[in-house]
């Protein structure tokens, strides 16, 4: 309704009445005839002047005219044409001025030259916008002439109307190609007149022209969504899997959305647990220990964990693990020893990566899963094929003997601790090096899922959040946890990684709100230093912590019903509360 179907030839387009404009799919509206006056009388009513505007709302910041116009626009967009027209009549506030109404009708009627003249009269002050809008209108004219096989008229429009605008030269060249090569006309896809109706042209003009002249489509919906998002972002404890939000009341979550209750204690390691990490799909948890083993735990549909494989083979304690992008394989790294690659399904060791005379100190996967990389004890970083062939090596002071190593999801940037107080961000392709410089010794770091932020743990018991996209900038600090002797690891977590969790030497897990930096909760239960934490990337209500007390704790919500209690032969102990 209100437009002509794209496949209809330009010569057969029918003229639309003002009443028919009510049915435009984009909600654009002119005034329908109502009792007591003609549509022309209503169309001619001028918009209230800025000086007459009054405000509504308790804060006195909403202009009544703007408010009414946006509501009317929303009513038309939702298909409530009569309600929109009655609102305009009763309020005395027209959705559009008479000039804009005329302009819109001329576009739908295909009166191109007249519409360009009207465009200059409806109050657009920016000449660049006027030229851009004129270009869109005349381009539509060109395509319709071309579609109607009026090649000479199309050529004249291009030469005497479009080209003199002196904008978008590349597009002008494309239009010229349409004249000399009709097949090029068909290759333009969505820009072809057969795929773009005059209604679609109006929508594009609506996006281009100032909102005071033509209100953007779905403006009210955008404002309401924006308000909901702001409420959600401001919610201190928002960590819900349910994204449904109501307009009837302000959004607010309670602290019960934060995993703070011990649901399970995993006890299969025989020595200190140094590292743990959930798989990308959240179905597995891998833990490594001073006992020289790595354990793969499987998460069942109810959120319970069970031992799947115990991986043995390292001659030294296992300092870190890394999941392959598809979670089918796992890398484990011994302390200055070797990196081993394991198959998750079978628990079989597929390959051992070593360098004669040197030890490997960290490990990770390239995003495509075809290569791995590792820090080396001589401070270099090496890239390997899965078959063990060394493909590339970045020599020099690229890493430390004890160092985290990450690569961004696009595979372009390798990140490592290159000096005690500096982190290297190495662009592999551009060969550009950038650094994060700290005043204190860096002990570990973690990369956010979106590759925009780096969480850096320091010797002085602070955790710093750095924005590494574009200009490197420190954006937040988190304090409260204890670290005096050991490497303590932190992580991002929760819905949209809105929280920061960290281990601590006082046997507790610390959780901060990422945006405000405020400490939300401390979780007691371990009897030794908490070395590492990992938040399930799929389930924001599941957090794991690894400790010197040789256990791993699985934290969940306080209101979760735990069906089983007691110790089990697979090294799992189920709890029914904080301990």
C-alpha positions in Angstrom: 0.0 0.0 0.0 1.1 3.5 -0.6 3.8 2.5 -3.1 4.1 0.8 -6.4 5.4 -2.8 -6.6 9.0 -2.9 -7.9 8.3 -5.1 -10.9 5.6 -2.7 -12.3 6.9 -0.7 -15.2 7.3 3.0 -14.5 4.8 3.9 -17.2 2.0 2.0 -15.4 2.5 3.5 -12.0 -0.8 4.9 -10.7 -1.2 8.2 -8.9 -1.9 8.0 -5.2 -4.4 10.1 -3.3 -3.5 11.7 0.0 -5.7 9.3 1.8 -3.8 6.3 0.4 -0.6 7.7 1.9 -1.8 6.5 5.3 -0.9 3.0 4.4 2.8 3.5 3.6 4.8 0.6 5.1 7.2 3.0 6.7 4.5 4.7 8.7 4.8 8.0 6.7 1.6 9.9 6.9 -0.3 12.8 5.5 -3.6 14.0 6.9 -6.7 12.1 6.1 -10.0 13.9 5.7 -11.8 14.2 9.0 -15.1 15.7 10.0 -15.2 19.5 10.1 -12.6 20.2 7.5 -10.8 19.0 4.4 -7.5 17.2 4.2 -6.1 20.3 2.4 -7.1 22.5 5.4 -5.3 20.2 7.8 -2.3 19.8 5.6 -1.8 23.5 5.5 -1.8 23.9 9.2 1.7 25.1 10.1 3.7 23.4 12.8 3.8 25.2 16.1 6.7 27.6 16.4 9.6 26.8 18.7 8.7 29.6 21.1 5.3 28.1 21.7 6.6 24.7 22.8 5.7 23.6 26.3 7.1 20.6 28.2 5.7 17.5 29.6 7.0 15.0 32.2 8.1 15.5 35.8 11.6 16.6 34.8 10.4 19.3 32.4 12.8 18.2 29.6 10.4 16.6 27.1 9.0 19.1 24.5 5.3 18.5 24.0 5.4 19.0 20.3 8.2 16.5 19.7 6.5 14.1 22.1 3.2 14.2 20.3 4.7 14.0 16.8 6.8 10.9 17.8 3.7 9.2 19.2 1.8 10.0 16.0 4.6 8.6 14.0 4.6 5.4 16.1 0.8 5.0 15.7 1.1 5.1 11.9 4.1 2.7 11.9 2.0 0.2 14.0 -0.9 0.5 11.5 -3.2 2.6 13.7 -3.9 5.2 11.0 -7.2 6.5 12.3 -5.7 6.9 15.8 -2.7 8.8 14.4 -5.0 11.1 12.4 -7.2 11.8 15.5 -4.1 12.6 17.5 -3.0 15.1 15.0 -6.4 16.7 14.8 -7.1 16.8 18.6 -3.6 18.1 19.5 -3.4 20.6 16.6 0.1 19.2 16.0 0.8 17.9 12.5 3.2 15.1 12.0 4.6 16.9 8.9 4.4 20.4 7.5 2.4 21.0 4.4 5.6 21.4 2.4 6.9 18.0 3.6 3.5 16.4 2.8 3.7 17.8 -0.7 7.2 16.6 -1.1 6.3 13.1 -0.1 3.3 13.0 -2.4 5.5 14.2 -5.3 8.0 11.4 -4.7 5.2 8.8 -4.7 3.7 10.3 -7.8 7.0 10.3 -9.6 7.0 14.1 -10.1 10.8 14.2 -9.8 11.6 17.7 -11.0 8.8 19.2 -8.8 10.0 17.2 -5.8 13.6 18.5 -6.1 12.2 22.1 -6.2 10.1 21.4 -3.1 13.1 19.9 -1.4 14.8 23.3 -1.5 11.8 24.9 0.3 11.1 22.6 3.2 13.8 24.0 5.5 16.9 21.9 4.9 19.8 24.2 5.7 22.7 21.9 5.0 23.5 22.1 1.3 25.3 18.8 1.4 22.1 17.0 2.5 20.1 18.8 -0.2 22.5 17.6 -2.8 22.5 14.0 -1.5 18.7 13.9 -1.4 18.5 15.3 -4.9 20.9 12.7 -6.1 18.7 9.9 -4.7 15.6 11.4 -6.3 17.2 11.9 -9.7 18.8 8.5 -9.6 15.3 7.0 -9.1 14.2 9.1 -12.0 17.1 7.8 -14.1 16.3 4.1 -13.3 12.6 4.5 -14.1 13.4 6.1 -17.4 15.9 3.3 -18.1 13.3 0.7 -17.1 10.8 2.2 -19.4 13.4 2.1 -22.3 13.6 5.9 -22.5 17.3 5.8 -23.0 17.7 9.3 -24.4 15.7 10.9 -21.5 17.8 8.8 -19.1 21.0 10.1 -20.7 19.8 13.7 -20.4 18.9 13.2 -16.8 22.3 11.9 -16.1 24.2 14.6 -18.0 22.1 17.7 -17.1 20.7 16.9 -13.6 22.8 14.2 -11.8 26.3 15.0 -13.0 26.1 18.7 -12.3 25.5 17.9 -8.6 29.3 17.0 -8.5 28.9 14.3 -5.8 29.4 10.5 -5.8 31.4 10.4 -8.9 31.8 6.6 -8.7 28.1 6.1 -8.7 27.7 8.5 -11.7 30.2 6.2 -13.5 28.1 3.2 -12.6 25.0 4.9 -14.0 26.8 5.7 -17.2 27.7 2.0 -17.5 24.0 1.1 -17.3 23.4 3.1 -20.5 26.1 1.4 -22.6 25.8 -2.1 -21.0 22.3 -3.1 -20.1 23.7 -6.2 -18.4 25.4 -3.9 -15.9 22.0 -2.5 -15.0 20.9 -6.0 -13.9 24.0 -6.5 -11.9 23.3 -3.6 -9.6 21.2 -5.8 -7.4 19.2 -3.9 -4.7 19.8 -0.6 -6.5 17.9 -1.8 -9.5 14.6 0.0 -9.9 12.9 -3.4 -10.0 14.0 -3.9 -6.4 13.5 -0.4 -5.1 10.0 1.1 -5.0 9.2 4.7 -4.5 8.2 3.9 -0.9 11.7 2.6 -0.4 13.1 5.8 -1.8 11.0 7.7 0.8 12.5 5.6 3.6 16.0 6.5 2.4 15.2 10.2 2.2 13.7 10.0 5.7 17.0 8.7 7.0 18.9 11.4 5.2 16.8 14.5 6.0 17.0 16.2 9.5 14.7 14.6 12.1 13.0 17.9 12.7 11.7 17.8 9.1 11.0 14.0 8.8 10.9 12.0 12.0 13.1 8.9 11.7 11.3 5.6 11.3 10.6 3.8 14.6 12.0 6.6 16.7 9.7 5.9 19.7 10.8 2.2 19.6 14.4 3.3 19.5 13.9 5.6 22.6 12.2 2.9 24.6 14.8 0.2 23.7 17.5 2.7 24.7 15.9 3.3 28.0 15.7 -0.5 28.7 19.3 -1.0 27.7 20.4 1.9 30.0 18.4 0.3 32.9 19.9 -3.0 32.3 23.5 -1.6 32.1 22.9 0.4 35.2 21.6 -2.7 37.1 24.4 -3.6 39.5 23.7 -7.3 39.6 22.3 -7.9 36.1 23.4 -11.4 35.2 20.3 -13.0 33.8 19.9 -15.6 31.0 16.4 -14.2 30.5 16.6 -11.1 28.3 12.9 -10.3 28.7 12.3 -6.9 30.2 9.0 -5.2 31.0 7.9 -1.7 30.3 5.6 -1.7 33.3 8.4 -1.3 35.9 12.0 -0.2 36.1 14.4 -3.1 35.7 16.4 -4.3 38.7 18.1 -7.6 39.6 19.1 -8.8 43.0 22.4 -10.2 44.2 20.9 -13.7 43.8 22.0 -13.5 40.1 25.7 -13.8 41.1 27.1 -17.3 41.6 28.0 -17.3 45.2 27.1 -20.7 46.6 29.3 -23.8 46.5 27.5 -26.4 44.5 30.3 -28.9 44.1 33.8 -29.6 45.3 36.0 -31.5 42.8 38.7 -33.4 44.6 40.5 -35.6 42.1 43.9 -33.7 42.1 46.5 -34.8 44.6 48.4 -31.5 44.8 47.8 -27.8 44.4 45.5 -26.8 41.5 47.2 -24.0 39.5 45.0 -23.4 36.5 41.6 -24.0 35.1 39.5 -23.0 32.1 36.1 -23.7 30.7 35.8 -24.7 27.1 34.2 -22.2 24.6 31.0 -24.2 24.5 30.8 -24.4 28.3 30.5 -28.2 28.2 33.9 -29.0 29.7 36.3 -27.7 32.4 40.0 -28.4 32.3 42.2 -28.1 35.4 45.9 -28.5 35.7 48.0 -29.1 38.9 51.3 -29.4 40.6 50.6 -33.1 40.6 51.7 -33.1 36.8 48.2 -34.0 35.6 45.4 -32.3 33.8 41.8 -33.3 34.3 38.9 -32.8 31.8 35.6 -32.4 33.6 32.3 -32.7 31.8 29.3 -30.5 32.5 26.0 -32.3 32.3 22.6 -30.8 31.4 21.8 -30.1 35.0 25.1 -28.2 35.6 26.8 -31.0 37.5 30.5 -31.8 36.7 32.0 -35.3 36.5 35.5 -36.5 35.7 35.9 -37.4 32.0 39.7 -37.9 31.6 42.8 -37.6 33.7 45.6 -36.7 31.4 49.1 -37.8 32.5 52.4 -37.6 30.7 54.1 -34.4 31.7 57.3 -34.7 33.7 56.8 -31.4 35.5 53.8 -29.5 37.0 51.2 -28.4 34.4 51.0 -24.6 34.4 48.3 -23.9 31.8 45.9 -25.3 29.4 44.2 -24.0 26.2 41.1 -25.3 24.4 41.0 -25.6 20.6 38.5 -23.3 18.8 36.1 -26.3 18.3 36.8 -27.7 21.9 37.7 -31.1 20.4 41.4 -30.8 21.5 43.3 -29.5 24.5 46.8 -28.1 24.9 48.6 -28.6 28.2 51.9 -26.9 29.1 54.4 -28.2 31.6 56.6 -25.7 33.5 59.5 -25.0 31.2 59.0 -28.4 29.6 56.8 -29.4 26.7 53.3 -28.7 25.3 51.1 -31.7 24.7 48.0 -31.9 22.4 45.2 -34.1 23.5 41.9 -35.4 22.0 39.1 -34.5 24.3 36.8 -37.4 23.3 39.3 -40.2 23.9 41.8 -38.5 26.2 44.6 -39.6 23.9 47.8 -37.6 23.5 48.1 -36.7 19.8 51.4 -34.8 19.8 54.2 -33.5 22.0 55.9 -30.2 21.0 59.4 -29.6 22.3 62.5 -27.5 21.5 65.9 -29.2 22.2 67.7 -27.5 25.1 64.8 -25.1 25.8 61.5 -25.3 27.7 58.0 -24.2 26.6 56.3 -21.9 29.1 52.8 -21.2 27.6 50.5 -22.3 24.9 47.6 -21.3 22.8 45.7 -21.9 19.5 45.3 -19.8 16.4 41.6 -19.1 15.7 41.4 -21.5 12.7 42.7 -24.4 14.8 45.4 -25.2 12.3 48.4 -23.9 14.2 49.4 -23.5 17.8 51.8 -21.0 19.4 54.0 -21.2 22.5 56.2 -19.0 24.6 59.8 -20.4 25.0 62.2 -20.2 27.9 64.6 -18.1 25.7 61.9 -15.4 25.7 60.9 -16.1 22.1 57.4 -17.0 20.8 57.1 -19.8 18.3 54.3 -20.9 15.9 53.9 -24.6 15.1 51.9 -26.7 12.7 49.8 -29.5 14.3 52.3 -31.9 13.0 55.0 -30.3 15.1 56.8 -28.4 12.4 58.0 -25.0 13.5 56.5 -22.4 11.1 57.6 -19.1 12.6 59.5 -17.7 15.6 59.6 -14.2 16.9 63.0 -13.8 18.5 64.1 -11.3 21.1 62.5 -10.3 24.4 58.9 -11.4 23.5 57.9 -13.2 26.6 59.1 -14.1 30.1 59.7 -17.6 31.6 56.4 -17.4 33.5 54.0 -15.6 31.2 50.5 -15.7 29.8 50.1 -15.7 26.0 47.0 -14.8 24.0 46.0 -14.2 20.4 43.0 -12.2 19.2 40.1 -14.0 17.5 41.1 -12.6 14.1 44.6 -14.1 14.5 46.3 -10.8 13.8 47.6 -9.8 17.3 49.7 -11.9 19.7 49.8 -10.6 23.3 52.4 -11.5 25.9 54.3 -10.2 28.9 57.6 -9.1 27.4 59.1 -7.4 30.4 58.2 -7.4 34.1 56.3 -4.2 33.8 55.2 -4.3 30.1 52.8 -6.3 27.9 53.6 -6.6 24.2 50.8 -6.4 21.6 52.4 -7.7 18.4 50.6 -7.2 15.1 51.7 -10.3 13.1 50.7 -8.9 9.7 51.7 -5.3 9.9 54.7 -6.1 12.1 53.7 -3.3 14.4 54.5 -3.5 18.2 52.5 -1.7 20.9 53.0 -1.9 24.6 51.0 -1.6 27.9 53.4 0.0 30.4 52.7 -0.5 34.1 54.5 0.8 37.2 54.3 -2.5 39.0 55.4 -6.1 38.1 52.8 -7.8 36.0 51.9 -11.4 37.1 49.2 -12.4 34.7 46.6 -11.1 32.2 43.3 -12.1 30.5 41.8 -11.1 27.2 38.1 -10.2 26.9 35.9 -12.2 24.5 35.5 -9.2 22.2 39.3 -8.6 22.1 38.9 -5.0 23.2 40.1 -5.2 26.8 42.9 -6.7 28.8 42.7 -7.6 32.5 46.1 -7.2 34.1 47.1 -8.5 37.5 49.9 -6.7 39.3 52.3 -7.3 42.2 50.8 -4.5 44.2 47.5 -6.4 44.6 45.6 -4.3 42.0 43.9 -5.5 38.8 43.9 -3.1 35.9 41.5 -3.0 33.0 43.0 -1.7 29.8 41.2 -0.8 26.5 43.5 -2.1 23.8 41.3 -1.1 20.8 42.8 1.9 19.1 44.7 4.1 21.6 45.7 2.0 24.6 44.0 3.4 27.7 43.6 2.4 31.4 39.9 2.4 32.1 39.4 0.8 35.6 41.1 -0.6 38.7 39.9 -3.4 41.0 41.2 -3.7 44.6 40.6 -5.8 47.6 42.0 -9.2 46.9 45.3 -10.4 48.5 48.5 -11.4 46.6 51.9 -11.5 48.1 53.8 -14.6 46.9 52.0 -16.5 44.1 50.6 -15.9 40.6 46.9 -15.1 41.0 44.7 -15.2 37.9 41.5 -13.2 37.2 38.8 -13.5 34.5 35.9 -11.7 32.8 32.5 -13.3 33.3 28.8 -13.1 33.5 26.3 -11.8 31.0 28.3 -9.7 28.4 31.3 -10.2 30.7 29.9 -7.5 33.0 31.9 -8.8 36.0 35.5 -9.4 37.1 36.4 -12.4 39.2 39.7 -13.2 40.8 41.4 -15.6 43.1 43.2 -14.4 46.2 45.8 -15.7 48.7 43.3 -15.2 51.6 41.4 -18.3 50.3 38.5 -16.3 48.9 37.1 -15.5 45.4 36.5 -11.8 44.8 33.9 -10.5 42.4 33.7 -6.9 41.1 31.2 -5.0 38.9 33.3 -4.4 35.8 31.8 -1.0 35.0 31.9 0.6 38.4 34.8 -1.2 39.9 32.9 -1.8 43.1 33.4 -5.1 45.0 30.2 -7.1 44.8 31.0 -10.2 46.8 33.7 -12.3 48.4 33.2 -16.1 48.4 34.7 -18.0 51.3 35.2 -21.8 51.3 38.7 -22.7 50.2 41.3 -23.5 52.8 44.3 -22.4 50.7 45.2 -19.7 48.2 42.8 -19.4 45.2 45.1 -19.5 42.2 42.7 -19.2 39.3 39.1 -18.6 38.5 37.1 -19.3 35.3 33.5 -18.2 34.5 31.5 -20.5 32.2 31.2 -18.5 28.9 27.8 -20.1 28.2 26.2 -20.2 31.7 26.7 -16.9 33.5 25.6 -18.6 36.7 28.5 -21.0 36.9 32.0 -20.0 38.2 34.9 -22.3 39.0 37.9 -21.7 41.3 41.1 -23.6 41.8 43.1 -23.6 45.0 46.2 -24.8 46.8 43.9 -26.9 49.0 43.9 -29.3 46.0 40.2 -28.7 45.2 38.1 -27.0 42.6 34.9 -25.3 43.7 31.9 -24.9 41.4 29.8 -21.8 42.4 26.2 -21.3 41.4 23.1 -19.4 42.5 21.8 -19.5 46.0 18.3 -20.7 45.0 19.6 -23.7 43.1 18.2 -27.0 44.4 21.0 -29.6 44.8 19.7 -33.1 44.6 22.7 -35.1 45.7 25.0 -34.8 48.7 28.1 -36.7 49.8 31.4 -37.7 48.5 31.8 -39.8 45.4 34.5 -42.1 44.1 35.2 -39.9 41.1 36.6 -37.1 43.3 33.4 -35.0 43.4 31.7 -33.7 46.6 28.3 -32.0 46.3 27.5 -29.3 48.7 24.2 -27.7 49.8 25.5 -24.2 50.8 28.5 -22.0 51.4 31.2 -23.8 53.4 
